[in-house]
Amino acid sequence: MTNKYLIFRILGNKIENRTDNYLSCLELLLENEPNFEFTEKIWLLNRIFDKELLREIIDILNKYNHKYLLIDFNIDEYMRIDQKYKLKSKIDNYIPLLKDTNIKHIYKMLSN
Protein backbone atom coordinates (compact mmCIF):
# COMPACT_ATOMS: atom_id res chain seq x y z
CA MET A 1 0.00 0.00 0.00
CA THR A 2 1.28 3.47 -0.92
CA ASN A 3 1.04 6.52 1.31
CA LYS A 4 -1.12 9.34 -0.01
CA TYR A 5 -0.42 12.92 1.00
CA LEU A 6 -2.47 16.07 0.63
CA ILE A 7 -1.30 19.66 0.32
CA PHE A 8 -4.28 21.82 1.19
CA ARG A 9 -3.86 25.56 0.64
CA ILE A 10 -6.28 28.34 1.49
CA LEU A 11 -6.69 31.53 -0.53
CA GLY A 12 -8.75 34.43 0.78
CA ASN A 13 -9.29 38.10 0.15
CA LYS A 14 -6.44 40.43 -0.68
CA ILE A 15 -5.17 42.58 2.17
CA GLU A 16 -4.64 46.15 1.03
CA ASN A 17 -1.00 47.31 0.92
CA ARG A 18 0.20 43.73 1.47
CA THR A 19 -0.88 41.70 -1.53
CA ASP A 20 -0.18 43.77 -4.63
CA ASN A 21 1.31 40.75 -6.39
CA TYR A 22 -1.32 38.25 -5.21
CA LEU A 23 -2.05 36.66 -8.60
CA SER A 24 1.52 36.75 -9.84
CA CYS A 25 2.69 34.93 -6.67
CA LEU A 26 0.02 32.27 -7.19
CA GLU A 27 1.03 31.79 -10.81
CA LEU A 28 4.74 31.71 -9.90
CA LEU A 29 4.07 28.98 -7.35
CA LEU A 30 2.04 26.92 -9.79
CA GLU A 31 4.64 27.30 -12.54
CA ASN A 32 7.59 26.29 -10.37
CA GLU A 33 6.43 23.90 -7.69
CA PRO A 34 7.02 20.30 -8.74
CA ASN A 35 4.40 17.60 -8.52
CA PHE A 36 5.20 15.33 -5.60
CA GLU A 37 4.81 11.60 -5.79
CA PHE A 38 1.73 10.24 -3.97
CA THR A 39 0.58 13.80 -3.28
CA GLU A 40 -2.61 15.62 -4.22
CA LYS A 41 -2.95 19.42 -4.08
CA ILE A 42 -6.28 21.10 -3.34
CA TRP A 43 -7.00 24.82 -2.93
CA LEU A 44 -9.75 26.29 -0.73
CA LEU A 45 -11.09 29.59 -2.06
CA ASN A 46 -12.35 31.12 1.16
CA ARG A 47 -15.13 33.71 0.92
CA ILE A 48 -13.44 35.88 -1.69
CA PHE A 49 -15.43 39.09 -1.93
CA ASP A 50 -14.04 40.47 -5.19
CA LYS A 51 -15.78 38.56 -8.01
CA GLU A 52 -13.11 39.58 -10.56
CA LEU A 53 -10.30 38.34 -8.30
CA LEU A 54 -12.17 35.07 -7.75
CA ARG A 55 -12.59 34.58 -11.50
CA GLU A 56 -8.88 35.25 -12.09
CA ILE A 57 -7.85 32.79 -9.36
CA ILE A 58 -10.12 30.09 -10.80
CA ASP A 59 -8.75 30.75 -14.29
CA ILE A 60 -5.17 30.33 -13.03
CA LEU A 61 -5.97 27.16 -11.08
CA ASN A 62 -7.75 25.70 -14.12
CA LYS A 63 -4.81 26.63 -16.35
CA TYR A 64 -2.55 24.46 -14.17
CA ASN A 65 -5.19 21.73 -13.65
CA HIS A 66 -5.41 22.21 -9.89
CA LYS A 67 -8.46 21.19 -7.89
CA TYR A 68 -10.24 23.71 -5.69
CA LEU A 69 -13.16 23.99 -3.30
CA LEU A 70 -15.17 27.20 -3.10
CA ILE A 71 -16.75 28.76 -0.02
CA ASP A 72 -18.85 31.63 -1.37
CA PHE A 73 -18.82 35.08 0.19
CA ASN A 74 -22.13 35.72 1.97
CA ILE A 75 -22.88 39.23 3.17
CA ASP A 76 -25.34 38.00 5.80
CA GLU A 77 -22.63 35.88 7.42
CA TYR A 78 -20.18 38.75 7.16
CA MET A 79 -22.55 41.07 9.00
CA ARG A 80 -22.88 38.56 11.87
CA ILE A 81 -19.15 38.59 12.64
CA ASP A 82 -18.38 40.04 16.04
CA GLN A 83 -17.06 43.56 15.43
CA LYS A 84 -13.87 42.94 17.40
CA TYR A 85 -12.80 40.33 14.84
CA LYS A 86 -13.79 42.28 11.73
CA LEU A 87 -10.99 42.95 9.25
CA LYS A 88 -11.01 46.07 7.12
CA SER A 89 -11.90 45.50 3.50
CA LYS A 90 -13.59 47.40 0.72
CA ILE A 91 -17.01 46.07 1.75
CA ASP A 92 -16.68 48.11 4.97
CA ASN A 93 -17.32 51.25 2.92
CA TYR A 94 -20.89 50.04 2.35
CA ILE A 95 -21.76 49.01 5.91
CA PRO A 96 -23.20 52.43 6.90
CA LEU A 97 -25.67 52.06 4.04
CA LEU A 98 -27.14 48.97 5.68
CA LYS A 99 -28.99 51.11 8.21
CA ASP A 100 -31.03 52.67 5.44
CA THR A 101 -31.41 49.97 2.83
CA ASN A 102 -31.86 46.28 2.19
CA ILE A 103 -28.86 43.93 2.60
CA LYS A 104 -29.80 42.06 -0.57
CA HIS A 105 -29.70 45.30 -2.58
CA ILE A 106 -26.21 46.10 -1.31
CA TYR A 107 -25.00 42.58 -2.00
CA LYS A 108 -26.29 42.89 -5.57
CA MET A 109 -24.59 46.27 -5.93
CA LEU A 110 -21.29 44.88 -4.65
CA SER A 111 -21.48 41.76 -6.79
CA ASN A 112 -21.40 43.70 -10.05
LOKE-107290 format. One record per residue (C-alpha): x, y, z; residue in one letter. Coordinates in nm, 2 decimals. Layout:
REM LOKE-107290
X / Y / Z / a;
...
This chain:
REM LOKE-107290
0.00 / 0.00 / 0.00 / m;
0.13 / 0.35 / -0.09 / t;
0.10 / 0.65 / 0.13 / n;
-0.11 / 0.93 / 0.00 / k;
-0.04 / 1.29 / 0.10 / y;
-0.25 / 1.61 / 0.06 / l;
-0.13 / 1.97 / 0.03 / i;
-0.43 / 2.18 / 0.12 / f;
-0.39 / 2.56 / 0.06 / r;
-0.63 / 2.83 / 0.15 / i;
-0.67 / 3.15 / -0.05 / l;
-0.87 / 3.44 / 0.08 / g;
-0.93 / 3.81 / 0.01 / n;
-0.64 / 4.04 / -0.07 / k;
-0.52 / 4.26 / 0.22 / i;
-0.46 / 4.62 / 0.10 / e;
-0.10 / 4.73 / 0.09 / n;
0.02 / 4.37 / 0.15 / r;
-0.09 / 4.17 / -0.15 / t;
-0.02 / 4.38 / -0.46 / d;
0.13 / 4.08 / -0.64 / n;
-0.13 / 3.82 / -0.52 / y;
-0.21 / 3.67 / -0.86 / l;
0.15 / 3.67 / -0.98 / s;
0.27 / 3.49 / -0.67 / c;
0.00 / 3.23 / -0.72 / l;
0.10 / 3.18 / -1.08 / e;
0.47 / 3.17 / -0.99 / l;
0.41 / 2.90 / -0.73 / l;
0.20 / 2.69 / -0.98 / l;
0.46 / 2.73 / -1.25 / e;
0.76 / 2.63 / -1.04 / n;
0.64 / 2.39 / -0.77 / e;
0.70 / 2.03 / -0.87 / p;
0.44 / 1.76 / -0.85 / n;
0.52 / 1.53 / -0.56 / f;
0.48 / 1.16 / -0.58 / e;
0.17 / 1.02 / -0.40 / f;
0.06 / 1.38 / -0.33 / t;
-0.26 / 1.56 / -0.42 / e;
-0.30 / 1.94 / -0.41 / k;
-0.63 / 2.11 / -0.33 / i;
-0.70 / 2.48 / -0.29 / w;
-0.98 / 2.63 / -0.07 / l;
-1.11 / 2.96 / -0.21 / l;
-1.23 / 3.11 / 0.12 / n;
-1.51 / 3.37 / 0.09 / r;
-1.34 / 3.59 / -0.17 / i;
-1.54 / 3.91 / -0.19 / f;
-1.40 / 4.05 / -0.52 / d;
-1.58 / 3.86 / -0.80 / k;
-1.31 / 3.96 / -1.06 / e;
-1.03 / 3.83 / -0.83 / l;
-1.22 / 3.51 / -0.77 / l;
-1.26 / 3.46 / -1.15 / r;
-0.89 / 3.53 / -1.21 / e;
-0.79 / 3.28 / -0.94 / i;
-1.01 / 3.01 / -1.08 / i;
-0.87 / 3.07 / -1.43 / d;
-0.52 / 3.03 / -1.30 / i;
-0.60 / 2.72 / -1.11 / l;
-0.77 / 2.57 / -1.41 / n;
-0.48 / 2.66 / -1.64 / k;
-0.25 / 2.45 / -1.42 / y;
-0.52 / 2.17 / -1.37 / n;
-0.54 / 2.22 / -0.99 / h;
-0.85 / 2.12 / -0.79 / k;
-1.02 / 2.37 / -0.57 / y;
-1.32 / 2.40 / -0.33 / l;
-1.52 / 2.72 / -0.31 / l;
-1.68 / 2.88 / 0.00 / i;
-1.89 / 3.16 / -0.14 / d;
-1.88 / 3.51 / 0.02 / f;
-2.21 / 3.57 / 0.20 / n;
-2.29 / 3.92 / 0.32 / i;
-2.53 / 3.80 / 0.58 / d;
-2.26 / 3.59 / 0.74 / e;
-2.02 / 3.87 / 0.72 / y;
-2.26 / 4.11 / 0.90 / m;
-2.29 / 3.86 / 1.19 / r;
-1.91 / 3.86 / 1.26 / i;
-1.84 / 4.00 / 1.60 / d;
-1.71 / 4.36 / 1.54 / q;
-1.39 / 4.29 / 1.74 / k;
-1.28 / 4.03 / 1.48 / y;
-1.38 / 4.23 / 1.17 / k;
-1.10 / 4.30 / 0.93 / l;
-1.10 / 4.61 / 0.71 / k;
-1.19 / 4.55 / 0.35 / s;
-1.36 / 4.74 / 0.07 / k;
-1.70 / 4.61 / 0.17 / i;
-1.67 / 4.81 / 0.50 / d;
-1.73 / 5.13 / 0.29 / n;
-2.09 / 5.00 / 0.24 / y;
-2.18 / 4.90 / 0.59 / i;
-2.32 / 5.24 / 0.69 / p;
-2.57 / 5.21 / 0.40 / l;
-2.71 / 4.90 / 0.57 / l;
-2.90 / 5.11 / 0.82 / k;
-3.10 / 5.27 / 0.54 / d;
-3.14 / 5.00 / 0.28 / t;
-3.19 / 4.63 / 0.22 / n;
-2.89 / 4.39 / 0.26 / i;
-2.98 / 4.21 / -0.06 / k;
-2.97 / 4.53 / -0.26 / h;
-2.62 / 4.61 / -0.13 / i;
-2.50 / 4.26 / -0.20 / y;
-2.63 / 4.29 / -0.56 / k;
-2.46 / 4.63 / -0.59 / m;
-2.13 / 4.49 / -0.46 / l;
-2.15 / 4.18 / -0.68 / s;
-2.14 / 4.37 / -1.00 / n;
